[in-house]
């Protein structure tokens, strides 16, 4: 399999499309800045390092089409690995739904 790099302008457009948010855990991400040889940190302090993830991995026939690429933080991208987006999402714990107290309405008995 040959490596096909994704242009910086395309990366930037995809990050903007996804509002600089990891599409798996919804954390804020920012592109990396190289501060020393081999050391890359997020450009904005307090955010995670942004990566592009293939929804369908290239090893499973996925392409570098914009529709197959999504913004992900480094942690989610590494955890997803070679699985498809559907397989990875199925392995995640369900998002808890906040429980609200029932609303009681006072009734006057005459």
Biopython code that builds the backbone (N, CA, C, O; Angstrom):
import numpy as np
from Bio.PDB.StructureBuilder import StructureBuilder

atoms = [
    (1, "UNK", "N", (0.856, -1.169, 0.000)),
    (1, "UNK", "CA", (0.000, 0.000, 0.000)),
    (1, "UNK", "C", (0.905, 1.236, 0.000)),
    (1, "UNK", "O", (1.809, 1.348, 0.828)),
    (2, "UNK", "N", (0.666, 2.135, -0.904)),
    (2, "UNK", "CA", (1.470, 3.353, -0.971)),
    (2, "UNK", "C", (0.896, 4.407, -0.035)),
    (2, "UNK", "O", (-0.314, 4.483, 0.176)),
    (3, "UNK", "N", (1.789, 5.216, 0.519)),
    (3, "UNK", "CA", (1.357, 6.286, 1.405)),
    (3, "UNK", "C", (1.029, 7.509, 0.574)),
    (3, "UNK", "O", (1.830, 7.931, -0.259)),
    (4, "UNK", "N", (-0.128, 8.072, 0.792)),
    (4, "UNK", "CA", (-0.521, 9.298, 0.114)),
    (4, "UNK", "C", (-0.775, 10.330, 1.183)),
    (4, "UNK", "O", (-1.715, 10.208, 1.969)),
    (5, "UNK", "N", (0.060, 11.341, 1.211)),
    (5, "UNK", "CA", (-0.056, 12.377, 2.224)),
    (5, "UNK", "C", (-1.253, 13.274, 1.945)),
    (5, "UNK", "O", (-1.655, 13.471, 0.798)),
    (6, "UNK", "N", (-1.805, 13.804, 3.013)),
    (6, "UNK", "CA", (-2.947, 14.704, 2.911)),
    (6, "UNK", "C", (-2.416, 16.125, 3.044)),
    (6, "UNK", "O", (-1.742, 16.455, 4.020)),
    (7, "UNK", "N", (-2.719, 16.954, 2.069)),
    (7, "UNK", "CA", (-2.202, 18.326, 2.059)),
    (7, "UNK", "C", (-2.592, 19.086, 3.319)),
    (7, "UNK", "O", (-3.638, 18.841, 3.920)),
    (8, "UNK", "N", (-1.711, 20.026, 3.705)),
    (8, "UNK", "CA", (-1.971, 20.842, 4.884)),
    (8, "UNK", "C", (-3.259, 21.645, 4.721)),
    (8, "UNK", "O", (-4.026, 21.790, 5.673)),
    (9, "UNK", "N", (-3.495, 22.165, 3.522)),
    (9, "UNK", "CA", (-4.717, 22.949, 3.293)),
    (9, "UNK", "C", (-5.964, 22.075, 3.448)),
    (9, "UNK", "O", (-6.991, 22.543, 3.941)),
    (10, "UNK", "N", (-5.880, 20.811, 3.032)),
    (10, "UNK", "CA", (-7.001, 19.882, 3.182)),
    (10, "UNK", "C", (-7.218, 19.560, 4.649)),
    (10, "UNK", "O", (-8.354, 19.528, 5.122)),
    (11, "UNK", "N", (-6.112, 19.318, 5.381)),
    (11, "UNK", "CA", (-6.206, 19.052, 6.818)),
    (11, "UNK", "C", (-6.905, 20.208, 7.527)),
    (11, "UNK", "O", (-7.832, 20.007, 8.311)),
    (12, "UNK", "N", (-6.443, 21.419, 7.237)),
    (12, "UNK", "CA", (-7.014, 22.603, 7.877)),
    (12, "UNK", "C", (-8.501, 22.722, 7.569)),
    (12, "UNK", "O", (-9.293, 23.048, 8.453)),
    (13, "UNK", "N", (-8.884, 22.460, 6.328)),
    (13, "UNK", "CA", (-10.300, 22.531, 5.933)),
    (13, "UNK", "C", (-11.125, 21.471, 6.668)),
    (13, "UNK", "O", (-12.256, 21.739, 7.072)),
    (14, "UNK", "N", (-10.573, 20.280, 6.842)),
    (14, "UNK", "CA", (-11.294, 19.215, 7.544)),
    (14, "UNK", "C", (-11.426, 19.519, 9.027)),
    (14, "UNK", "O", (-12.481, 19.274, 9.612)),
    (15, "UNK", "N", (-10.372, 20.052, 9.648)),
    (15, "UNK", "CA", (-10.463, 20.443, 11.057)),
    (15, "UNK", "C", (-11.548, 21.506, 11.227)),
    (15, "UNK", "O", (-12.341, 21.447, 12.167)),
    (16, "UNK", "N", (-11.578, 22.475, 10.314)),
    (16, "UNK", "CA", (-12.591, 23.537, 10.377)),
    (16, "UNK", "C", (-13.991, 22.959, 10.164)),
    (16, "UNK", "O", (-14.927, 23.340, 10.867)),
    (17, "UNK", "N", (-14.144, 22.048, 9.209)),
    (17, "UNK", "CA", (-15.442, 21.406, 8.958)),
    (17, "UNK", "C", (-15.973, 20.750, 10.231)),
    (17, "UNK", "O", (-17.165, 20.823, 10.528)),
    (18, "UNK", "N", (-15.074, 20.109, 10.976)),
    (18, "UNK", "CA", (-15.456, 19.407, 12.198)),
    (18, "UNK", "C", (-15.363, 20.298, 13.440)),
    (18, "UNK", "O", (-15.438, 19.816, 14.571)),
    (19, "UNK", "N", (-15.198, 21.607, 13.212)),
    (19, "UNK", "CA", (-15.170, 22.617, 14.273)),
    (19, "UNK", "C", (-14.098, 22.339, 15.329)),
    (19, "UNK", "O", (-14.316, 22.566, 16.519)),
    (20, "UNK", "N", (-12.949, 21.850, 14.885)),
    (20, "UNK", "CA", (-11.812, 21.566, 15.770)),
    (20, "UNK", "C", (-12.239, 20.750, 16.985)),
    (20, "UNK", "O", (-11.846, 21.034, 18.116)),
    (21, "UNK", "N", (-13.053, 19.732, 16.723)),
    (21, "UNK", "CA", (-13.588, 18.866, 17.767)),
    (21, "UNK", "C", (-13.376, 17.411, 17.366)),
    (21, "UNK", "O", (-13.637, 17.032, 16.224)),
    (22, "UNK", "N", (-12.898, 16.591, 18.316)),
    (22, "UNK", "CA", (-12.779, 15.153, 18.065)),
    (22, "UNK", "C", (-14.184, 14.615, 17.843)),
    (22, "UNK", "O", (-15.071, 14.850, 18.662)),
    (23, "UNK", "N", (-14.394, 13.907, 16.765)),
    (23, "UNK", "CA", (-15.723, 13.413, 16.418)),
    (23, "UNK", "C", (-16.112, 12.162, 17.196)),
    (23, "UNK", "O", (-17.216, 11.644, 17.026)),
    (24, "UNK", "N", (-15.200, 11.666, 18.062)),
    (24, "UNK", "CA", (-15.507, 10.497, 18.889)),
    (24, "UNK", "C", (-15.794, 10.886, 20.335)),
    (24, "UNK", "O", (-16.818, 10.484, 20.886)),
    (25, "UNK", "N", (-14.899, 11.671, 20.969)),
    (25, "UNK", "CA", (-15.093, 12.020, 22.388)),
    (25, "UNK", "C", (-15.521, 13.474, 22.578)),
    (25, "UNK", "O", (-15.797, 13.895, 23.702)),
    (26, "UNK", "N", (-15.579, 14.242, 21.492)),
    (26, "UNK", "CA", (-16.043, 15.634, 21.482)),
    (26, "UNK", "C", (-15.134, 16.609, 22.239)),
    (26, "UNK", "O", (-15.578, 17.692, 22.621)),
    (27, "UNK", "N", (-13.850, 16.233, 22.463)),
    (27, "UNK", "CA", (-12.928, 17.178, 23.101)),
    (27, "UNK", "C", (-12.432, 18.184, 22.058)),
    (27, "UNK", "O", (-12.480, 17.919, 20.857)),
    (28, "UNK", "N", (-11.959, 19.332, 22.529)),
    (28, "UNK", "CA", (-11.402, 20.348, 21.629)),
    (28, "UNK", "C", (-10.006, 19.923, 21.200)),
    (28, "UNK", "O", (-9.216, 19.436, 22.009)),
    (29, "UNK", "N", (-9.712, 20.114, 19.915)),
    (29, "UNK", "CA", (-8.402, 19.746, 19.377)),
    (29, "UNK", "C", (-7.804, 20.932, 18.632)),
    (29, "UNK", "O", (-8.517, 21.851, 18.229)),
    (30, "UNK", "N", (-6.490, 20.900, 18.455)),
    (30, "UNK", "CA", (-5.825, 21.906, 17.637)),
    (30, "UNK", "C", (-4.653, 21.251, 16.922)),
    (30, "UNK", "O", (-4.100, 20.266, 17.411)),
    (31, "UNK", "N", (-4.266, 21.793, 15.761)),
    (31, "UNK", "CA", (-3.144, 21.220, 15.024)),
    (31, "UNK", "C", (-1.873, 21.289, 15.855)),
    (31, "UNK", "O", (-1.778, 22.074, 16.798)),
    (32, "UNK", "N", (-0.913, 20.475, 15.504)),
    (32, "UNK", "CA", (0.335, 20.427, 16.246)),
    (32, "UNK", "C", (1.342, 21.477, 15.798)),
    (32, "UNK", "O", (1.324, 21.949, 14.661)),
    (33, "UNK", "N", (2.222, 21.827, 16.736)),
    (33, "UNK", "CA", (3.326, 22.734, 16.471)),
    (33, "UNK", "C", (4.586, 22.014, 16.932)),
    (33, "UNK", "O", (4.654, 21.534, 18.063)),
    (34, "UNK", "N", (5.577, 21.940, 16.060)),
    (34, "UNK", "CA", (6.822, 21.269, 16.428)),
    (34, "UNK", "C", (7.664, 22.228, 17.258)),
    (34, "UNK", "O", (8.057, 23.291, 16.777)),
    (35, "UNK", "N", (7.943, 21.848, 18.520)),
    (35, "UNK", "CA", (8.724, 22.702, 19.413)),
    (35, "UNK", "C", (10.188, 22.276, 19.478)),
    (35, "UNK", "O", (11.047, 23.052, 19.895)),
    (36, "UNK", "N", (10.464, 21.058, 19.069)),
    (36, "UNK", "CA", (11.826, 20.533, 19.012)),
    (36, "UNK", "C", (11.782, 19.326, 18.083)),
    (36, "UNK", "O", (10.700, 18.805, 17.813)),
    (37, "UNK", "N", (12.925, 18.869, 17.588)),
    (37, "UNK", "CA", (12.892, 17.699, 16.705)),
    (37, "UNK", "C", (12.181, 16.512, 17.372)),
    (37, "UNK", "O", (12.597, 16.039, 18.430)),
    (38, "UNK", "N", (11.112, 16.047, 16.737)),
    (38, "UNK", "CA", (10.356, 14.907, 17.239)),
    (38, "UNK", "C", (9.364, 15.232, 18.341)),
    (38, "UNK", "O", (8.710, 14.326, 18.857)),
    (39, "UNK", "N", (9.235, 16.495, 18.715)),
    (39, "UNK", "CA", (8.292, 16.879, 19.780)),
    (39, "UNK", "C", (7.244, 17.826, 19.203)),
    (39, "UNK", "O", (7.555, 18.941, 18.785)),
    (40, "UNK", "N", (5.995, 17.357, 19.188)),
    (40, "UNK", "CA", (4.880, 18.136, 18.659)),
    (40, "UNK", "C", (3.869, 18.323, 19.778)),
    (40, "UNK", "O", (3.513, 17.367, 20.468)),
    (41, "UNK", "N", (3.410, 19.549, 19.956)),
    (41, "UNK", "CA", (2.416, 19.859, 20.990)),
    (41, "UNK", "C", (1.237, 20.569, 20.331)),
    (41, "UNK", "O", (1.383, 21.135, 19.248)),
    (42, "UNK", "N", (0.057, 20.546, 20.982)),
    (42, "UNK", "CA", (-1.082, 21.285, 20.422)),
    (42, "UNK", "C", (-0.773, 22.774, 20.324)),
    (42, "UNK", "O", (-0.103, 23.336, 21.190)),
    (43, "UNK", "N", (-1.263, 23.404, 19.270)),
    (43, "UNK", "CA", (-1.021, 24.833, 19.056)),
    (43, "UNK", "C", (-1.720, 25.687, 20.104)),
    (43, "UNK", "O", (-1.245, 26.777, 20.426)),
    (44, "UNK", "N", (-2.836, 25.214, 20.638)),
    (44, "UNK", "CA", (-3.596, 25.962, 21.640)),
    (44, "UNK", "C", (-3.520, 25.202, 22.970)),
    (44, "UNK", "O", (-3.991, 24.068, 23.059)),
    (45, "UNK", "N", (-2.934, 25.814, 23.999)),
    (45, "UNK", "CA", (-2.856, 25.139, 25.303)),
    (45, "UNK", "C", (-4.247, 24.747, 25.800)),
    (45, "UNK", "O", (-5.217, 25.477, 25.594)),
    (46, "UNK", "N", (-4.333, 23.594, 26.452)),
    (46, "UNK", "CA", (-5.607, 23.135, 26.990)),
    (46, "UNK", "C", (-6.430, 22.322, 26.017)),
    (46, "UNK", "O", (-7.545, 21.914, 26.342)),
    (47, "UNK", "N", (-5.900, 22.078, 24.821)),
    (47, "UNK", "CA", (-6.608, 21.246, 23.851)),
    (47, "UNK", "C", (-5.794, 19.983, 23.597)),
    (47, "UNK", "O", (-4.628, 19.894, 23.980)),
    (48, "UNK", "N", (-6.417, 19.017, 22.954)),
    (48, "UNK", "CA", (-5.726, 17.790, 22.560)),
    (48, "UNK", "C", (-5.112, 17.983, 21.178)),
    (48, "UNK", "O", (-5.516, 18.874, 20.431)),
    (49, "UNK", "N", (-4.142, 17.152, 20.845)),
    (49, "UNK", "CA", (-3.500, 17.205, 19.536)),
    (49, "UNK", "C", (-4.439, 16.619, 18.482)),
    (49, "UNK", "O", (-4.953, 15.512, 18.647)),
    (50, "UNK", "N", (-4.659, 17.362, 17.406)),
    (50, "UNK", "CA", (-5.582, 16.941, 16.347)),
    (50, "UNK", "C", (-4.906, 15.966, 15.380)),
    (50, "UNK", "O", (-3.730, 16.114, 15.047)),
    (51, "UNK", "N", (-5.667, 14.974, 14.941)),
    (51, "UNK", "CA", (-5.234, 14.072, 13.878)),
    (51, "UNK", "C", (-6.416, 13.877, 12.938)),
    (51, "UNK", "O", (-7.552, 14.207, 13.279)),
    (52, "UNK", "N", (-6.145, 13.347, 11.768)),
    (52, "UNK", "CA", (-7.222, 12.938, 10.863)),
    (52, "UNK", "C", (-7.316, 11.426, 10.921)),
    (52, "UNK", "O", (-6.304, 10.728, 10.871)),
    (53, "UNK", "N", (-8.526, 10.930, 11.025)),
    (53, "UNK", "CA", (-8.761, 9.494, 11.105)),
    (53, "UNK", "C", (-9.553, 9.045, 9.888)),
    (53, "UNK", "O", (-10.439, 9.756, 9.415)),
    (54, "UNK", "N", (-9.229, 7.873, 9.391)),
    (54, "UNK", "CA", (-9.997, 7.273, 8.290)),
    (54, "UNK", "C", (-11.184, 6.535, 8.907)),
    (54, "UNK", "O", (-10.994, 5.603, 9.689)),
    (55, "UNK", "N", (-12.394, 6.940, 8.565)),
    (55, "UNK", "CA", (-13.583, 6.263, 9.093)),
    (55, "UNK", "C", (-13.536, 4.782, 8.735)),
    (55, "UNK", "O", (-13.754, 3.927, 9.594)),
    (56, "UNK", "N", (-13.258, 4.482, 7.489)),
    (56, "UNK", "CA", (-12.971, 3.115, 7.063)),
    (56, "UNK", "C", (-11.473, 3.073, 6.820)),
    (56, "UNK", "O", (-10.985, 3.746, 5.912)),
    (57, "UNK", "N", (-10.726, 2.299, 7.610)),
    (57, "UNK", "CA", (-9.264, 2.290, 7.479)),
    (57, "UNK", "C", (-8.803, 1.948, 6.063)),
    (57, "UNK", "O", (-9.467, 1.206, 5.340)),
    (58, "UNK", "N", (-7.672, 2.495, 5.690)),
    (58, "UNK", "CA", (-7.125, 2.210, 4.359)),
    (58, "UNK", "C", (-6.855, 0.720, 4.199)),
    (58, "UNK", "O", (-6.959, 0.183, 3.096)),
    (59, "UNK", "N", (-6.508, 0.048, 5.299)),
    (59, "UNK", "CA", (-6.242, -1.395, 5.230)),
    (59, "UNK", "C", (-7.496, -2.195, 4.904)),
    (59, "UNK", "O", (-7.411, -3.344, 4.471)),
    (60, "UNK", "N", (-8.668, -1.578, 5.116)),
    (60, "UNK", "CA", (-9.931, -2.244, 4.799)),
    (60, "UNK", "C", (-10.580, -1.660, 3.549)),
    (60, "UNK", "O", (-11.771, -1.856, 3.309)),
    (61, "UNK", "N", (-9.788, -0.943, 2.758)),
    (61, "UNK", "CA", (-10.294, -0.401, 1.504)),
    (61, "UNK", "C", (-10.709, 1.052, 1.554)),
    (61, "UNK", "O", (-11.214, 1.581, 0.564)),
    (62, "UNK", "N", (-10.509, 1.717, 2.691)),
    (62, "UNK", "CA", (-10.861, 3.131, 2.805)),
    (62, "UNK", "C", (-9.931, 3.999, 1.973)),
    (62, "UNK", "O", (-8.821, 3.587, 1.637)),
    (63, "UNK", "N", (-10.383, 5.187, 1.646)),
    (63, "UNK", "CA", (-9.607, 6.101, 0.807)),
    (63, "UNK", "C", (-9.305, 7.388, 1.569)),
    (63, "UNK", "O", (-9.725, 7.562, 2.712)),
    (64, "UNK", "N", (-8.573, 8.278, 0.920)),
    (64, "UNK", "CA", (-8.285, 9.588, 1.491)),
    (64, "UNK", "C", (-9.320, 10.630, 1.083)),
    (64, "UNK", "O", (-9.053, 11.828, 1.180)),
    (65, "UNK", "N", (-10.493, 10.197, 0.631)),
    (65, "UNK", "CA", (-11.574, 11.131, 0.310)),
    (65, "UNK", "C", (-11.967, 11.895, 1.560)),
    (65, "UNK", "O", (-11.897, 11.367, 2.670)),
    (66, "UNK", "N", (-12.379, 13.140, 1.376)),
    (66, "UNK", "CA", (-12.814, 13.955, 2.516)),
    (66, "UNK", "C", (-13.966, 13.297, 3.267)),
    (66, "UNK", "O", (-14.063, 13.438, 4.486)),
    (67, "UNK", "N", (-14.830, 12.591, 2.571)),
    (67, "UNK", "CA", (-15.967, 11.937, 3.222)),
    (67, "UNK", "C", (-15.511, 10.796, 4.129)),
    (67, "UNK", "O", (-16.243, 10.417, 5.044)),
    (68, "UNK", "N", (-14.326, 10.242, 3.900)),
    (68, "UNK", "CA", (-13.815, 9.137, 4.708)),
    (68, "UNK", "C", (-12.878, 9.617, 5.809)),
    (68, "UNK", "O", (-12.390, 8.808, 6.598)),
    (69, "UNK", "N", (-12.621, 10.916, 5.874)),
    (69, "UNK", "CA", (-11.709, 11.457, 6.882)),
    (69, "UNK", "C", (-12.487, 12.250, 7.919)),
    (69, "UNK", "O", (-13.445, 12.950, 7.590)),
    (70, "UNK", "N", (-12.069, 12.134, 9.173)),
    (70, "UNK", "CA", (-12.712, 12.871, 10.252)),
    (70, "UNK", "C", (-11.661, 13.307, 11.259)),
    (70, "UNK", "O", (-10.598, 12.694, 11.363)),
    (71, "UNK", "N", (-11.960, 14.363, 11.996)),
    (71, "UNK", "CA", (-11.049, 14.864, 13.019)),
    (71, "UNK", "C", (-11.147, 13.988, 14.258)),
    (71, "UNK", "O", (-12.241, 13.645, 14.706)),
    (72, "UNK", "N", (-9.982, 13.629, 14.809)),
    (72, "UNK", "CA", (-9.938, 12.829, 16.036)),
    (72, "UNK", "C", (-8.758, 13.276, 16.883)),
    (72, "UNK", "O", (-7.738, 13.720, 16.355)),
    (73, "UNK", "N", (-8.900, 13.156, 18.206)),
    (73, "UNK", "CA", (-7.754, 13.420, 19.070)),
    (73, "UNK", "C", (-6.823, 12.203, 18.976)),
    (73, "UNK", "O", (-7.230, 11.136, 18.517)),
    (74, "UNK", "N", (-5.594, 12.373, 19.408)),
    (74, "UNK", "CA", (-4.610, 11.291, 19.320)),
    (74, "UNK", "C", (-5.098, 10.059, 20.084)),
    (74, "UNK", "O", (-4.938, 8.937, 19.604)),
    (75, "UNK", "N", (-5.690, 10.252, 21.263)),
    (75, "UNK", "CA", (-6.145, 9.126, 22.089)),
    (75, "UNK", "C", (-7.210, 8.294, 21.381)),
    (75, "UNK", "O", (-7.118, 7.067, 21.340)),
    (76, "UNK", "N", (-8.214, 8.955, 20.829)),
    (76, "UNK", "CA", (-9.291, 8.231, 20.135)),
    (76, "UNK", "C", (-8.779, 7.559, 18.863)),
    (76, "UNK", "O", (-9.161, 6.429, 18.558)),
    (77, "UNK", "N", (-7.914, 8.253, 18.123)),
    (77, "UNK", "CA", (-7.383, 7.689, 16.892)),
    (77, "UNK", "C", (-6.590, 6.418, 17.193)),
    (77, "UNK", "O", (-6.713, 5.423, 16.478)),
    (78, "UNK", "N", (-5.776, 6.449, 18.254)),
    (78, "UNK", "CA", (-4.988, 5.267, 18.626)),
    (78, "UNK", "C", (-5.891, 4.147, 19.135)),
    (78, "UNK", "O", (-5.663, 2.978, 18.827)),
    (79, "UNK", "N", (-6.912, 4.499, 19.911)),
    (79, "UNK", "CA", (-7.822, 3.489, 20.451)),
    (79, "UNK", "C", (-8.640, 2.830, 19.346)),
    (79, "UNK", "O", (-8.921, 1.633, 19.413)),
    (80, "UNK", "N", (-9.024, 3.601, 18.328)),
    (80, "UNK", "CA", (-9.819, 3.065, 17.221)),
    (80, "UNK", "C", (-8.997, 2.080, 16.405)),
    (80, "UNK", "O", (-9.502, 1.033, 15.999)),
    (81, "UNK", "N", (-7.741, 2.408, 16.166)),
    (81, "UNK", "CA", (-6.856, 1.509, 15.437)),
    (81, "UNK", "C", (-7.373, 1.164, 14.051)),
    (81, "UNK", "O", (-7.740, 2.050, 13.279)),
    (82, "UNK", "N", (-7.401, -0.118, 13.737)),
    (82, "UNK", "CA", (-7.785, -0.597, 12.403)),
    (82, "UNK", "C", (-9.274, -0.931, 12.290)),
    (82, "UNK", "O", (-9.693, -1.557, 11.316)),
    (83, "UNK", "N", (-10.069, -0.522, 13.270)),
    (83, "UNK", "CA", (-11.505, -0.807, 13.205)),
    (83, "UNK", "C", (-12.223, 0.256, 12.387)),
    (83, "UNK", "O", (-11.725, 1.367, 12.208)),
    (84, "UNK", "N", (-13.393, -0.103, 11.898)),
    (84, "UNK", "CA", (-14.213, 0.886, 11.212)),
    (84, "UNK", "C", (-14.837, 1.798, 12.270)),
    (84, "UNK", "O", (-14.838, 1.483, 13.460)),
    (85, "UNK", "N", (-15.362, 2.923, 11.815)),
    (85, "UNK", "CA", (-16.007, 3.855, 12.739)),
    (85, "UNK", "C", (-17.154, 3.174, 13.481)),
    (85, "UNK", "O", (-17.305, 3.373, 14.686)),
    (86, "UNK", "N", (-17.960, 2.379, 12.790)),
    (86, "UNK", "CA", (-19.098, 1.707, 13.408)),
    (86, "UNK", "C", (-18.635, 0.718, 14.480)),
    (86, "UNK", "O", (-19.217, 0.659, 15.563)),
    (87, "UNK", "N", (-17.580, -0.065, 14.178)),
    (87, "UNK", "CA", (-17.069, -1.028, 15.154)),
    (87, "UNK", "C", (-16.519, -0.320, 16.384)),
    (87, "UNK", "O", (-16.717, -0.780, 17.509)),
    (88, "UNK", "N", (-15.828, 0.795, 16.174)),
    (88, "UNK", "CA", (-15.253, 1.528, 17.304)),
    (88, "UNK", "C", (-16.355, 2.128, 18.171)),
    (88, "UNK", "O", (-16.320, 2.016, 19.396)),
    (89, "UNK", "N", (-17.333, 2.766, 17.530)),
    (89, "UNK", "CA", (-18.428, 3.372, 18.310)),
    (89, "UNK", "C", (-19.194, 2.307, 19.096)),
    (89, "UNK", "O", (-19.638, 2.570, 20.214)),
    (90, "UNK", "N", (-19.352, 1.118, 18.531)),
    (90, "UNK", "CA", (-20.065, 0.041, 19.223)),
    (90, "UNK", "C", (-19.294, -0.422, 20.459)),
    (90, "UNK", "O", (-19.894, -0.923, 21.410)),
    (91, "UNK", "N", (-17.974, -0.261, 20.454)),
    (91, "UNK", "CA", (-17.166, -0.701, 21.591)),
    (91, "UNK", "C", (-17.132, 0.321, 22.719)),
    (91, "UNK", "O", (-16.705, 0.000, 23.828)),
    (92, "UNK", "N", (-17.577, 1.548, 22.454)),
    (92, "UNK", "CA", (-17.565, 2.593, 23.472)),
    (92, "UNK", "C", (-18.706, 2.396, 24.453)),
    (92, "UNK", "O", (-19.758, 1.858, 24.108)),
    (93, "UNK", "N", (-18.482, 2.840, 25.678)),
    (93, "UNK", "CA", (-19.542, 2.781, 26.682)),
    (93, "UNK", "C", (-20.645, 3.748, 26.266)),
    (93, "UNK", "O", (-20.350, 4.824, 25.747)),
    (94, "UNK", "N", (-21.893, 3.393, 26.478)),
    (94, "UNK", "CA", (-22.970, 4.313, 26.120)),
    (94, "UNK", "C", (-22.870, 5.595, 26.949)),
    (94, "UNK", "O", (-22.446, 5.571, 28.104)),
    (95, "UNK", "N", (-23.257, 6.686, 26.352)),
    (95, "UNK", "CA", (-23.239, 7.970, 27.035)),
    (95, "UNK", "C", (-24.394, 8.003, 28.029)),
    (95, "UNK", "O", (-25.548, 7.813, 27.647)),
    (96, "UNK", "N", (-24.086, 8.246, 29.314)),
    (96, "UNK", "CA", (-25.183, 8.255, 30.289)),
    (96, "UNK", "C", (-26.117, 9.434, 30.063)),
    (96, "UNK", "O", (-25.681, 10.542, 29.752)),
    (97, "UNK", "N", (-27.377, 9.181, 30.219)),
    (97, "UNK", "CA", (-28.393, 10.221, 30.078)),
    (97, "UNK", "C", (-28.704, 10.738, 31.471)),
    (97, "UNK", "O", (-29.028, 9.954, 32.363)),
    (98, "UNK", "N", (-28.609, 12.050, 31.672)),
    (98, "UNK", "CA", (-28.884, 12.565, 33.012)),
    (98, "UNK", "C", (-30.321, 12.275, 33.435)),
    (98, "UNK", "O", (-31.261, 12.431, 32.656)),
    (99, "UNK", "N", (-30.465, 11.852, 34.680)),
    (99, "UNK", "CA", (-31.787, 11.545, 35.223)),
    (99, "UNK", "C", (-32.310, 12.804, 35.888)),
    (99, "UNK", "O", (-31.627, 13.421, 36.706)),
    (100, "UNK", "N", (-33.501, 13.169, 35.537)),
    (100, "UNK", "CA", (-34.104, 14.350, 36.147)),
    (100, "UNK", "C", (-35.188, 13.905, 37.116)),
    (100, "UNK", "O", (-35.854, 12.892, 36.903)),
    (101, "UNK", "N", (-35.349, 14.666, 38.166)),
    (101, "UNK", "CA", (-36.385, 14.354, 39.158)),
    (101, "UNK", "C", (-37.753, 14.580, 38.527)),
    (101, "UNK", "O", (-37.937, 15.519, 37.752)),
    (102, "UNK", "N", (-38.689, 13.741, 38.850)),
    (102, "UNK", "CA", (-40.030, 13.948, 38.291)),
    (102, "UNK", "C", (-40.622, 15.263, 38.805)),
    (102, "UNK", "O", (-40.379, 15.672, 39.941)),
    (103, "UNK", "N", (-41.371, 15.886, 37.976)),
    (103, "UNK", "CA", (-42.019, 17.145, 38.336)),
    (103, "UNK", "C", (-43.380, 16.813, 38.933)),
    (103, "UNK", "O", (-44.198, 16.128, 38.319)),
    (104, "UNK", "N", (-43.598, 17.309, 40.125)),
    (104, "UNK", "CA", (-44.903, 17.078, 40.746)),
    (104, "UNK", "C", (-45.693, 18.371, 40.680)),
    (104, "UNK", "O", (-45.157, 19.461, 40.878)),
    (105, "UNK", "N", (-46.937, 18.229, 40.407)),
    (105, "UNK", "CA", (-47.842, 19.383, 40.322)),
    (105, "UNK", "C", (-48.824, 19.266, 41.457)),
    (105, "UNK", "O", (-49.480, 18.240, 41.636)),
    (106, "UNK", "N", (-48.913, 20.337, 42.223)),
    (106, "UNK", "CA", (-49.845, 20.312, 43.354)),
    (106, "UNK", "C", (-51.294, 20.353, 42.866)),
    (106, "UNK", "O", (-51.635, 21.130, 41.973)),
    (107, "UNK", "N", (-52.123, 19.527, 43.448)),
    (107, "UNK", "CA", (-53.536, 19.490, 43.089)),
    (107, "UNK", "C", (-54.346, 19.819, 44.344)),
    (107, "UNK", "O", (-54.190, 19.191, 45.391)),
    (108, "UNK", "N", (-55.190, 20.792, 44.209)),
    (108, "UNK", "CA", (-56.035, 21.170, 45.348)),
    (108, "UNK", "C", (-57.302, 20.331, 45.328)),
    (108, "UNK", "O", (-57.981, 20.231, 44.307)),
    (109, "UNK", "N", (-57.609, 19.733, 46.467)),
    (109, "UNK", "CA", (-58.844, 18.945, 46.588)),
    (109, "UNK", "C", (-59.844, 19.797, 47.356)),
    (109, "UNK", "O", (-59.569, 20.240, 48.471)),
    (110, "UNK", "N", (-60.990, 20.021, 46.760)),
    (110, "UNK", "CA", (-62.009, 20.871, 47.389)),
    (110, "UNK", "C", (-63.112, 20.005, 47.922)),
    (110, "UNK", "O", (-64.076, 20.515, 48.493)),
]
sb = StructureBuilder()
sb.init_structure("model")
sb.init_model(0)
sb.init_chain("A")
sb.init_seg("    ")
for serial, (resi, resn, name, xyz) in enumerate(atoms, 1):
    if name == "N":
        sb.init_residue(resn, " ", resi, " ")
    sb.init_atom(name, np.array(xyz, "f"), 0.0, 1.0, " ", f" {name:<3s}", serial, name[0])
structure = sb.get_structure()
